[in-house]
Amino acid sequence: MEKRSCDVLVIGNGAAGLRAAIAAREAGREVLVLSKSPPELGTCTLLSGGGLGGALGGLSRGEHRARTLHSGRGINQPDLLELFVEEAPLRIQELAAWGMKISLSSGMAMALGAPPAVGREIIRALLERARSAGIRFLSQVVACRLAADPPAGVGALVYEARKGLWMGIAAKAVVLATGGAGALYLRHDNPQRITGDGYALAIQAGAKLKDMEFVQFYSMAAAEPGRPAVLIMPGVADQGRLVNDRGENLLDKYGIHDRPAASRARDRLAQAIFQEAHVEGRQVYLDLTGADTEKLSGDHLNSSNWTYVDRIFHARERPVRVAPAAHFMMGGLFITPDGSTGVPGLFAAGEVVGGLHGANRLGGNALSECLVFGARAGKAAASWAGETRISQVGNLFGRLEEGIPSVACASSPRSPARNFKQLLRQILWECGGIFREKAGFSEGLQRLGRLEQEVRAFRPGPSPLEIGRTLELRQGLLTARVILEAALRREETRGAHSRTDFPTQDEKWKGSLVASLSSDNRLQWSFAPAI
């Protein structure tokens, strides 16, 4: 096992990870950023619409707070929300000062990138700042385990698939910024390797997860056979008519009056489209043939999205078939406002964190969250590192080396890891998707249990690439179990969590389900009422 060390280790190279790394480096710490993909690629930030929500362009802090609370259905974590509302404008303005090209509208700053990777402009500005600060990068590796030991620091066990090499990294502090888990679902718009690594790493290290049942499904992603699941932005969608194959207007049919619906009523709109397509068996279309696209000319995000959608799907000429796709995780690590997870030396920021968004996220808040809490977590990690003198580091490396999993055994005749991953995606989509009920969860957990047994028995052989896939899969299986068990326990419908057997919101569930892992690797659950 190769051995390395640093002051602050950041795991994740999206907006949250880069902002945390910058904050830690500017506080004088030696920083290493670890990622599965090269620094410019593989993140949800890159593929995002580039919108950063906040009290900007005439929207007051009070209005931003109220919209976020309304979307979150009353269970947003108050301390995170207050800081977010106050600091989001400052962090956005700071990024603009670092060279990000933006346009402003009410409540939103738009990165002036080009679709489908509008968020590349955000990544570019952050990367230039990070590189000029002297931050180091180690990419195309998989973090497999965290070991926190206050005298020894925090260790990360890492696998580099290109070389088939195990690596131990000792740090004084670690910031988890690994993103969400959207790619665990059969239909999603995330990069393919966003499979919930951070949730599994954290809970196995002793951290707690909250609100993991709340998975946001973006309502209108293109669903044309054989074509990419391109997201259609809320402002573009509002220029057309959402209809089924009977010609019924679905916004009227389901009483969805918030505008833009795909931003302010994301949960209810996704549920309506899913009801039409998967329950009633109808095709759903967004008809933009009569859209007044001149109204989009002053809005970079919507005008560029319209141009891209029209070019790919010929939207001026015919309606575009649409369906929901897994998009964002509202749940994640339980943190304090400085990003502390309760595990000594372990901090977190971005989509891997839960609490800010409650039961449903307001469009635009995700990227702003990355900036606000990335900066906070990086600063706190740097402070922790400054007060920590790593000792007994040999013991830490020893613990990491002992934890190297047994995977590279004789080649197995079973299906490769990618086939197992496809089965996992089917389980979550069919049993933990938009519409949920007890029987589906029970079936899903049984299927998941059988798949876990198969994966434990699977030996990928000597192929480094297959070993890497298997390690990712093991972490994804644990994350999927937390999602299904949390959804089974919450017996109500709230925000993005829609139970057909408990179709109404129940105030006795106004709060968060919190998960931890016992010493024998069993999930333990508690309920924390909303403050």
C-alpha positions in Angstrom: 0.0 0.0 0.0 1.4 3.4 -1.0 1.3 6.0 1.8 0.7 9.8 1.5 -0.3 12.6 3.8 -1.7 16.1 3.8 -3.3 18.7 6.1 -6.7 18.6 4.6 -8.0 16.0 2.2 -11.1 16.9 0.1 -13.0 14.0 -1.5 -14.9 15.3 -4.5 -14.2 17.8 -7.3 -17.5 19.5 -7.8 -18.4 23.0 -6.6 -18.5 22.0 -3.0 -15.2 20.2 -3.0 -13.4 22.9 -4.9 -14.8 25.7 -2.7 -13.8 23.7 0.4 -10.3 23.2 -0.9 -9.9 26.9 -1.7 -11.0 27.9 1.8 -8.7 25.4 3.4 -5.7 26.4 1.3 -6.3 30.2 1.8 -6.2 29.4 5.5 -2.7 28.2 5.0 -3.2 24.4 4.9 -1.7 21.9 2.5 -4.7 20.5 0.5 -5.2 17.4 -1.6 -8.4 17.0 -3.7 -9.3 13.4 -4.4 -11.8 12.4 -7.2 -13.1 9.6 -9.3 -12.9 11.7 -12.5 -10.4 14.3 -13.8 -10.7 17.7 -12.2 -12.8 19.2 -15.0 -15.2 16.3 -15.4 -17.7 13.9 -13.9 -19.6 16.2 -11.5 -23.2 17.3 -11.2 -22.0 20.9 -11.1 -20.6 20.4 -14.7 -23.9 19.1 -16.0 -26.1 21.5 -14.1 -28.2 24.3 -15.5 -25.7 26.7 -13.9 -28.3 28.5 -11.8 -27.2 29.8 -8.3 -30.2 30.8 -6.2 -30.1 33.6 -3.6 -31.3 37.0 -2.5 -30.2 38.7 -5.7 -31.8 40.7 -8.5 -34.4 42.3 -6.3 -35.4 39.1 -4.3 -35.1 39.8 -0.6 -33.6 37.4 2.0 -37.0 37.0 3.5 -38.5 36.0 0.2 -35.7 33.5 -0.5 -36.2 32.0 3.0 -39.9 31.7 2.5 -39.6 30.0 -0.9 -37.1 27.5 0.5 -39.2 26.7 3.5 -42.3 26.3 1.3 -40.5 23.9 -1.0 -39.0 22.0 2.0 -42.5 21.3 3.5 -41.5 22.6 6.9 -38.6 20.3 7.8 -35.6 22.4 6.6 -32.8 22.5 9.3 -33.2 26.0 10.7 -29.6 26.8 11.5 -28.4 25.7 8.0 -31.2 27.7 6.4 -30.5 30.9 8.1 -26.8 30.9 7.3 -27.6 29.8 3.7 -30.0 32.7 3.1 -27.5 35.2 4.5 -24.4 34.0 2.9 -25.5 32.8 -0.6 -25.4 36.3 -2.2 -21.9 36.9 -0.8 -20.5 33.6 -2.1 -22.0 34.1 -5.5 -20.6 37.6 -5.8 -17.3 36.3 -4.7 -17.3 33.7 -7.5 -18.1 36.4 -10.0 -15.2 38.4 -8.7 -13.0 35.3 -9.4 -14.0 35.5 -13.0 -17.2 33.5 -13.4 -19.3 35.0 -16.2 -22.9 35.5 -15.0 -26.2 37.2 -15.7 -28.6 38.2 -12.9 -32.3 37.9 -12.6 -34.7 37.9 -9.6 -33.4 35.4 -7.1 -30.9 33.8 -9.5 -27.4 34.2 -10.9 -26.9 32.3 -14.1 -23.5 30.9 -15.2 -22.9 31.9 -18.8 -21.9 28.5 -20.0 -23.1 26.4 -23.0 -25.5 23.4 -22.7 -25.4 20.6 -22.0 -22.6 21.5 -19.6 -23.6 24.9 -18.5 -21.9 24.4 -15.1 -18.5 24.2 -16.8 -18.2 28.0 -16.3 -18.6 27.5 -12.5 -16.0 24.7 -12.5 -13.6 26.8 -14.6 -13.7 29.7 -12.2 -13.2 27.5 -9.2 -10.4 25.4 -10.8 -8.5 28.5 -11.8 -8.6 29.8 -8.3 -7.7 26.4 -6.8 -4.7 25.8 -9.1 -3.4 29.3 -8.6 -3.5 28.7 -4.9 -1.3 25.6 -5.2 -3.9 22.9 -4.4 -2.9 19.4 -5.4 -5.2 16.9 -7.3 -5.3 13.2 -7.4 -8.0 11.9 -9.8 -9.4 8.7 -11.2 -9.3 7.0 -7.8 -12.1 5.5 -5.6 -12.2 6.2 -1.8 -13.2 2.9 -0.1 -13.0 3.6 3.6 -12.4 6.3 6.2 -10.8 5.8 9.5 -11.1 8.6 12.1 -8.7 8.5 15.1 -8.1 11.8 16.8 -4.5 11.1 17.9 -3.6 9.8 14.4 -5.8 12.0 12.2 -8.2 10.8 9.6 -7.2 8.2 7.1 -8.7 7.4 3.7 -8.2 4.0 1.9 -8.1 4.7 -1.8 -7.9 2.4 -4.9 -6.3 3.6 -8.1 -7.8 1.4 -10.9 -5.4 2.6 -13.6 -2.5 1.0 -11.8 -4.3 -1.5 -9.6 -2.8 0.3 -6.6 -4.0 0.6 -3.0 -3.1 3.8 -1.3 -3.5 5.1 2.3 -3.8 8.9 2.8 -3.4 10.3 6.3 -4.9 13.8 6.9 -5.5 16.0 9.8 -9.0 16.7 8.5 -11.2 15.4 5.7 -14.0 17.2 3.8 -16.5 14.9 2.1 -18.0 16.5 -1.0 -18.8 13.5 -3.1 -22.2 14.6 -4.4 -25.4 12.6 -4.4 -26.7 9.2 -5.6 -28.8 9.9 -8.6 -27.0 7.4 -10.8 -28.3 4.6 -8.6 -31.6 5.0 -10.3 -32.5 3.5 -13.7 -33.5 6.8 -15.1 -31.4 9.8 -14.0 -29.6 12.9 -15.3 -26.4 12.5 -13.1 -22.9 11.5 -14.3 -22.8 7.7 -14.3 -20.5 7.4 -11.3 -22.5 9.6 -8.9 -23.5 6.5 -6.9 -23.7 7.5 -3.3 -20.1 6.8 -2.2 -20.0 9.6 0.4 -23.1 8.4 2.3 -21.6 4.9 2.7 -18.1 6.2 3.6 -19.6 8.5 6.2 -22.0 6.2 7.9 -19.4 3.4 8.1 -17.0 6.0 9.8 -19.6 6.7 12.5 -21.5 9.7 11.0 -25.3 10.0 10.9 -27.5 10.4 7.8 -30.8 12.2 7.8 -33.8 12.5 5.4 -32.5 9.9 3.0 -36.0 9.0 1.8 -36.3 12.4 0.1 -35.1 11.9 -3.5 -36.0 14.6 -6.0 -37.1 13.5 -9.5 -36.8 16.3 -12.1 -40.1 16.4 -13.7 -39.3 17.1 -17.3 -36.4 15.2 -18.9 -36.6 14.3 -22.5 -37.7 10.6 -22.9 -37.4 10.1 -26.6 -36.3 6.5 -27.3 -32.5 6.2 -27.9 -31.9 9.9 -27.1 -30.2 11.5 -24.0 -32.3 12.4 -20.9 -31.8 16.2 -21.5 -33.4 18.4 -18.8 -35.9 21.0 -20.1 -35.5 24.1 -18.0 -38.5 25.5 -16.1 -38.6 28.7 -18.0 -38.6 26.8 -21.3 -41.3 24.4 -20.2 -43.5 27.2 -19.1 -43.6 28.4 -22.8 -45.2 25.2 -23.9 -48.2 23.0 -23.0 -47.7 19.8 -21.0 -50.2 17.3 -22.3 -50.9 13.6 -22.5 -51.8 11.6 -25.6 -55.5 12.6 -25.1 -54.5 16.2 -25.3 -55.4 16.9 -21.6 -53.5 19.8 -20.1 -51.7 18.2 -17.1 -51.1 21.3 -15.1 -54.8 22.0 -15.1 -55.7 18.4 -14.5 -53.5 18.1 -11.4 -54.1 21.6 -10.1 -50.5 22.7 -10.3 -50.5 26.5 -10.2 -47.0 27.5 -9.1 -44.9 29.0 -11.9 -42.4 28.0 -13.1 -43.9 24.6 -12.2 -40.7 22.7 -12.8 -38.9 24.8 -10.3 -41.4 25.7 -7.6 -43.5 22.5 -7.7 -40.9 19.9 -8.8 -42.3 17.2 -6.5 -45.9 17.5 -7.5 -45.2 17.9 -11.2 -42.9 14.8 -11.3 -45.7 12.8 -9.5 -48.3 14.0 -12.0 -46.2 13.0 -15.0 -45.3 9.6 -13.4 -49.0 9.0 -12.7 -49.9 9.6 -16.4 -47.0 7.6 -17.8 -46.5 4.7 -15.4 -49.9 4.3 -13.8 -52.4 5.3 -16.5 -50.1 4.1 -19.3 -50.2 7.3 -21.3 -47.5 9.2 -23.2 -46.7 12.7 -21.9 -45.4 15.4 -24.2 -44.2 19.0 -23.8 -45.6 20.8 -26.8 -43.4 23.8 -27.6 -44.4 24.2 -31.3 -46.3 27.4 -30.5 -43.9 28.7 -27.9 -43.1 32.4 -27.9 -39.4 32.0 -27.6 -38.7 35.7 -27.8 -39.7 35.8 -24.1 -36.5 33.8 -23.4 -34.1 36.1 -25.2 -33.0 37.9 -22.1 -32.5 34.8 -20.0 -29.2 32.9 -20.8 -30.1 29.6 -19.1 -33.5 29.3 -20.7 -32.5 30.7 -24.2 -29.5 28.4 -24.4 -31.5 25.4 -23.2 -34.2 26.1 -25.7 -31.6 26.3 -28.5 -30.1 23.0 -27.4 -33.5 21.2 -27.0 -34.7 22.4 -30.4 -31.5 21.3 -32.1 -31.5 17.8 -30.5 -35.3 17.1 -30.6 -36.7 19.6 -33.3 -39.0 21.0 -30.7 -40.3 23.8 -33.1 -41.7 21.0 -35.3 -43.1 18.4 -32.9 -43.9 17.8 -29.2 -41.1 16.3 -27.1 -41.9 13.2 -25.1 -40.9 13.8 -21.4 -40.7 11.8 -18.2 -39.2 12.3 -14.8 -35.6 11.4 -13.9 -33.8 11.0 -10.6 -32.0 14.3 -10.1 -31.0 15.3 -6.5 -30.8 13.9 -3.0 -32.3 16.1 -0.3 -31.0 13.9 2.5 -27.4 13.2 3.6 -25.0 13.7 6.4 -26.2 15.4 9.6 -23.9 18.5 10.0 -23.6 21.6 12.1 -23.3 25.0 10.4 -19.5 24.6 10.1 -19.8 21.3 8.2 -18.8 19.1 11.2 -20.3 15.6 11.1 -19.7 14.7 14.7 -16.9 12.4 13.7 -13.6 14.0 14.8 -11.8 15.6 11.9 -14.6 14.8 9.3 -16.5 17.6 7.6 -18.9 17.6 4.7 -20.5 20.0 2.2 -22.7 19.9 -0.9 -25.3 17.3 -2.0 -23.8 14.7 0.3 -25.2 16.8 3.2 -28.8 16.7 4.4 -31.1 19.2 6.1 -31.0 22.5 4.2 -33.7 21.5 1.6 -36.1 19.6 3.8 -38.4 17.4 1.8 -38.0 19.1 -1.5 -35.3 21.4 -3.0 -36.1 24.8 -4.5 -34.6 25.1 -7.9 -31.3 27.0 -7.9 -30.4 26.3 -4.2 -28.1 23.3 -4.9 -25.1 25.2 -6.4 -25.4 28.0 -3.9 -25.4 25.5 -1.1 -22.1 24.1 -2.5 -20.5 27.5 -2.3 -21.8 28.5 1.2 -21.1 25.2 3.0 -18.1 24.3 0.9 -16.5 27.5 2.2 -17.6 26.9 5.7 -16.5 23.2 5.8 -13.1 24.1 4.2 -12.5 26.8 6.8 -13.5 24.6 9.7 -11.3 21.7 8.4 -8.4 24.1 8.1 -8.9 25.3 11.7 -9.2 21.7 12.9 -6.0 20.8 11.1 -4.2 23.8 12.6 -5.0 22.5 16.1 -4.1 18.9 15.3 -0.7 17.3 15.5 -0.8 14.0 13.8 0.7 11.3 16.0 0.7 7.5 15.8 0.3 7.8 12.0 1.8 4.4 11.6 -1.2 2.9 13.5 -3.5 4.8 11.2 -1.8 3.4 8.1 -1.9 -0.1 9.7 -5.7 0.2 10.2 -6.2 1.2 6.6 -4.0 -1.6 5.3 -6.0 -4.1 7.4 -9.2 -2.8 5.9 -8.2 -3.6 2.3 -11.1 -5.7 1.1 -10.6 -9.1 -0.5 -11.8 -8.6 -4.1 -9.0 -9.5 -6.5 -9.4 -13.3 -6.3 -9.8 -15.9 -9.0 -12.0 -14.8 -11.9 -15.7 -15.5 -11.3 -18.1 -16.9 -13.9 -20.8 -14.6 -12.7 -22.0 -11.4 -14.4 -19.6 -8.5 -14.2 -20.1 -5.6 -11.8 -21.8 -3.4 -14.4 -24.6 -6.0 -14.7 -25.1 -6.0 -10.9 -25.2 -2.1 -11.0 -28.0 -2.3 -13.6 -30.0 -4.6 -11.3 -29.5 -2.2 -8.4 -30.8 0.7 -10.6 -33.9 -1.3 -11.5 -34.6 -2.1 -7.9 -34.5 1.5 -6.8 -36.5 2.7 -9.8 -39.2 0.1 -9.4 -39.4 0.0 -5.6 -38.1 3.3 -4.4 -39.1 5.6 -7.2 -41.7 8.4 -7.4 -44.7 6.5 -6.2 -44.0 4.4 -3.1 -45.9 1.9 -0.9 -45.1 -0.7 1.8 -45.3 -3.8 -0.5 -42.9 -2.2 -3.0 -40.4 -1.4 -0.2 -40.6 -4.9 1.2 -40.0 -6.4 -2.3 -37.2 -3.9 -3.0 -35.4 -4.8 0.3 -35.7 -8.5 -0.4 -34.3 -8.1 -3.9 -31.6 -5.8 -2.5 -30.7 -8.5 0.1 -30.3 -11.1 -2.6 -28.2 -8.8 -4.7 -26.0 -8.0 -1.7 -25.3 -11.7 -1.2 -24.4 -12.1 -4.9 -22.0 -9.1 -4.8 -20.3 -10.3 -1.6 -19.7 -13.6 -3.2 -18.5 -12.1 -6.5 -14.8 -12.0 -7.2 -13.9 -9.7 -10.1 -10.5 -11.3 -10.8 -7.3 -9.4 -11.4 -8.8 -6.7 -13.6 -8.2 -3.3 -11.8 -11.1 -1.7 -13.7 -13.5 -4.4 -12.5 -12.2 -4.2 -9.0 -12.9 -0.5 -9.0 -16.4 -1.1 -10.2 -17.0 -3.7 -7.5 -15.8 -1.3 -4.8 -18.2 1.4 -6.0 -21.0 -1.1 -6.2 -20.6 -2.2 -2.6 -20.9 1.4 -1.4 -23.9 2.0 -3.7 -25.7 -1.1 -2.2 -25.4 0.4 1.3 -26.7 3.8 0.2 -29.6 2.1 -1.6 -30.5 0.2 1.6 -30.6 3.4 3.6 -32.9 5.0 1.1 -35.3 2.1 1.0 -35.4 1.6 4.8 -35.9 5.4 5.4 -38.8 5.5 2.9 -40.4 2.4 4.4 -40.4 4.1 7.9 -41.9 7.4 6.9 -45.6 6.7 6.7 -46.8 9.9 5.1 -46.5 11.8 1.8 -44.3 14.9 2.1 -42.5 16.7 -0.6 -40.6 14.3 -2.9 -41.6 11.3 -0.8 -45.0 10.2 -2.1 -46.6 7.2 -0.4 -49.7 5.8 -2.2 -50.7 3.9 1.0 -50.2 7.1 3.1 -51.3 9.8 0.7 -51.5 12.8 3.0 -48.9 14.9 4.9 -49.0 13.9 8.6 -47.7 16.5 11.2 -46.5 13.7 13.5 -43.8 13.1 10.9 -42.7 16.7 10.8 -39.1 16.0 11.4 -36.2 13.9 10.2 -35.4 10.2 10.2 -31.8 9.7 11.3 -29.7 6.7 10.5 -26.5 5.3 12.0 -24.7 2.0 11.7 -24.2 -0.3 14.6 -21.0 -2.2 15.5 -22.4 -5.3 13.7 -23.3 -3.2 10.6 -27.0 -2.9 11.1 -28.9 0.3 10.4 -30.2 2.0 13.5 -33.0 4.6 13.3 -34.2 7.5 15.4 -36.6 10.4 14.7 -35.7 14.1 15.3 -38.8 16.4 15.4 -38.5 19.7 13.5 -37.5 22.6 15.7 
